[in-house]
Amino acid sequence: MPEPRVTVTQLIKQQEKNKLLEQEIEIKRAKVAAFQGLPPNLELARHELRNARNEQMELIQLRERLLGRMAAGVA
């Protein structure tokens, strides 16, 4: 019977390398997903980020006002 070209040890090492590469790919995919929808131009991306932060602050303020009204209604 011919000798196998790949040993079990080599196969296990390759599987470990593949697993590490898959983990790196997942990290990179997460980074790419975080930037989905942003324009490639840095200034435009910064502008979008400022707008999103402003909208977030408005929503936080709205939540606080609503919670204040709820608390006033309970008291």
Sequence and secondary structure as in RCSB ss.txt:
>XXXX:A:sequence
MPEPRVTVTQLIKQQEKNKLLEQEIEIKRAKVAAFQGLPPNLELARHELRNARNEQMELIQLRERLLGRMAAGVA
>XXXX:A:secstr
    SS HHHHHHHHHHHHHHHHHHHHHHHHHHHTTT  SSHHHHHHHHHHHHHHHHHHHHHHHHHHHHHHHHH 
